[in-house]
Amino acid sequence: MLEDPVGQATREAFWLTLRIGGPPLLAMLAIGLLVSVIQALTQVQEATLAFLPKLAVLGVLLLLLGPGMAEALRGYAELLFDRVVAVGGLP
């Protein structure tokens, strides 16, 4: 039995979201935890101390992973357009 194309596209969109959004979120979680531990140990409670390392790591991570993320999105869009044509019956 064939699966519903909308359901299949939705499931693939969720997996793509995890693949694209997962690494930056995990990096921000790790940096936030590290900065929080350092702030607790040194008792320095400065707001910019928590924000700036996250911003720097996110910038570097997006520079490194950005092309792969864009390629994954392009591939998914191409797959969706091919499926729309296949379901619509156009040549």
C-alpha positions, -999 to +999 in steps of 0.1 A: +000+000+000+014+034-010+018+061+016+000+094+015+024+119-004+015+147+020+023+126+051+055+114+036+066+150+027+057+161+062+077+134+078+107+142+056+103+179+064+105+171+101+137+150+096+152+178+075+144+202+103+162+181+128+192+177+105+194+214+098+185+228+132+199+201+154+237+209+153+233+247+160+208+240+188+231+214+204+261+237+201+242+266+218+231+242+245+267+231+251+281+266+251+253+278+274+259+250+298+297+257+298+292+295+303+267+288+331+291+265+349+319+291+346+296+319+359+286+297+388+322+289+397+334+325+394+302+342+406+304+366+378+268+372+366+272+393+335+245+390+308+269+397+279+292+369+291+264+344+284+254+359+250+287+367+232+302+332+232+270+318+219+269+344+191+305+337+181+300+299+181+268+302+161+285+325+135+314+300+130+290+271+129+268+287+103+299+295+082+310+259+083+276+242+080+258+268+059+266+253+025+255+218+036+223+232+051+215+251+019+222+220-002+199+199+020+171+225+016+177+227-022+175+189-025+143+187-005+127+215-025+137+197-057+122+164-044+090+182-035+087+198-070+093+165-087+066+149-065+041+177-073+047+171-110+043+133-105+011+137-086-003+163-110+004+141-140+023+166-160+050+153-183 
